[in-house]
Amino acid sequence: MERPPGLRPGAGGPWEMCERLGTGGFGNVCLYQHRELDLKIAIKSCHLELSTKNRERWCHEIQIMKNSRVEYLKNLLSGPLQLLNKPENCCGLKESQILSLLSDIGSGIRYLHENKIIHRDLKPENIVLQDVGGKIMHKIIDLGYAKDVDQGSLCTSFVGTLQYLAPELFENKPYTATVDYWSFGTMVFECIAGYRPFLHHLQPFTWHEKIKKKDPKCIFACEEMTGEVRFSSHLPQPNSLCSLIVEPMENWLQLMLNWDPQQRGGPVDLTLKQPRCFVLMDHILNLKIVHILNMTSAKIISFLLPPDESLHSLQSRIERETGINTGSQELLSEMGISLDPRKPASQCVLDGVRGFVAAHVGRLFFSYETILQKPFNGRNDYDQKLHMILQHNILTLCNFNL
């Protein structure tokens, strides 16, 4: 692919500037589209006149990108947290979107830290979605504030965006890579609940004084009508996470949102040689969970699948949960295909995607499927579909959406 030129008017060749995506302290980010190919890329350009300090930052960002495995981004979509502005997402994003963000950005932060780089400005505006062969990936952008240091080194410069900034930066204290944990934890919490974890209606310099003495396990604080601050170690309701994910996610957020930077992220696992927060993150992402929509109760029930559990064992658990005997059940994969009784129950869970199956018993059941498409849409036109299944005949209602 031909690399696009700079932002000079008329010098774009086959590339045409569509819109300005954002403006930062010393540069602009614009969206370019190829006139012939179905490709879109974002290009960051600096202002013509930069101060000495900003010129150093600009050159430092370029140097970090040269020394790191930084990809050339194309086919960019809107950021994930922009979806929270939609009314249907006022209580947070869907579980699949949250887990996708956790996986992609968590991997990016782990890579930066392994290469002794602190991003220092993780925020929604610096997360974009990229279409990679039909799969939506989250990407970290803007290394303008990134700092190339040893993992144990202490830094003192005050940088970043206030609402997602780690507490020690407000107090002008030395800091380490754990500042990125706080920012990442804040973003994930916001994706789950629809708002930031600590007194989200207040400015940081105000709520910091009310939160700084919180219990290490506290991940949420809100202000009562009386003005009293209520603390909680649990995620607020409602949210889209199934019950099997809620507890490990709360444990992960407790590590990420610990006020003490020395304790934040947890101790380093001596066997895996990585902080506890990444070990727990991998555990959450490796859970094999199947969701079953029971139309008699209009509820989705979820089961955690052991590696070698048989399909009959899963059906027995469904019977105990729903009262529907195993002989009356028909389990379908997300493609509408009956599951193979000779294979383990985990056959209905794809790697990296939580599985959805249909229980067909008695008179009327629906199958439930999920497929990641581009871009992430609202709940009315998202990719979660129901197929109506009768006892003897299967009737598919195309595009019947939740």
Sequence and secondary structure as in RCSB ss.txt:
>XXXX:A:sequence
MERPPGLRPGAGGPWEMCERLGTGGFGNVCLYQHRELDLKIAIKSCHLELSTKNRERWCHEIQIMKNSRVEYLKN
LLSGPLQLLNKPENCCGLKESQILSLLSDIGSGIRYLHENKIIHRDLKPENIVLQDVGGKIMHKIIDLGYAKDVD
QGSLCTSFVGTLQYLAPELFENKPYTATVDYWSFGTMVFECIAGYRPFLHHLQPFTWHEKIKKKDPKCIFACEEM
TGEVRFSSHLPQPNSLCSLIVEPMENWLQLMLNWDPQQRGGPVDLTLKQPRCFVLMDHILNLKIVHILNMTSAKI
ISFLLPPDESLHSLQSRIERETGINTGSQELLSEMGISLDPRKPASQCVLDGVRGFVAAHVGRLFFSYETILQKP
FNGRNDYDQKLHMILQHNILTLCNFNL
>XXXX:A:secstr
      S TT  TTEEEEEEEEE SSEEEEEEEESSSS EEEEEEE SS  HHHHHHHHHHHHHHHHTT     S
EE  GGGGGGSGGGTT   HHHHHHHHHHHHHHHHHHHHTTEE     GGGEEEEEETTEEEEEE   TT EE  
TT  B    S GGG  HHHHTT  B THHHHHHHHHHHHHHHHSS SB TTS HHHHHHHHTT  TT  EEEE T
TS EEEESS  SS S  HHHHHHHHHHHHHHT SSTTTTT  EETTTTEEHHHHHHHHHHH  EEEEEETTTTEE
EEEE  TT BHHHHHHHHHHHH   GGG  EE TTS B  TTSBGGGGS TTS EEEEE  SSEEEEEEE   SS
   TTSSSEEEEEEESS B   TT B 
